[in-house]
Amino acid sequence: MGLIKEPKDVDLSTKSEPWTAQELSDFRKIIQEIKIKNAKRKERALRLNSKKQSV
């Protein structure tokens, strides 16, 4: 696997701008919802697996 050279006429570097307070708040809310959803999914999978093993 080799390195890919950047074309001469294209700049692939990016400069990100800081997030506003509202954007940061929205992002944190979305991430929290995703974490809760994933935790519920994991908990359900554990319950189903424990039922299968006990039967």
N, C-alpha and C positions, 0 to 999 in steps of 0.2 A: 504494500500500500504506500503510495507516494504522496508528496505534497502537491496540491493544485495551486498553480500560480494565478494571482489576481490579474485579470486583463488590464492593459494599460489605460483604456478609456473608461473603466468602471471602478468606482470606489465602493468596496463592500463594507467599509467600516460604518458604524451607526453611532449617532449621538442621541442618547435618550434624554427626554425632558423630565424633570421631576413631576410627580403626580400631585394633583390638587388634593385638598383635604376631602372633598366630596368623592373623587375617584378612589382614593385610598379607603375611605369608609365603605364604598360600594364593593370594592375588591375584597375587603376583609369579611363583609357580610356573605358574599358568594362563597368564599373559601370555607367559612364556618358552616354554611348549609351543606356543602359537599362533604365535609368531615362528618357531620351528623348522619347524613344519608349513608355514607360508607360504613360507619359504625353500626348502624341498624342492619345493614346488609350482612356484615360480618357476624353480628350477634345471631341473626336468623340462621346463617349457615352453621354456626356452632351448635345451635339448638337442634337443627335437623340431623347433624352428624351424631350428636349424643343420643338422639332417639334411635337412630339406625344401629348404633353399637349396642345399646341396651336390649334390643329386641332379639 
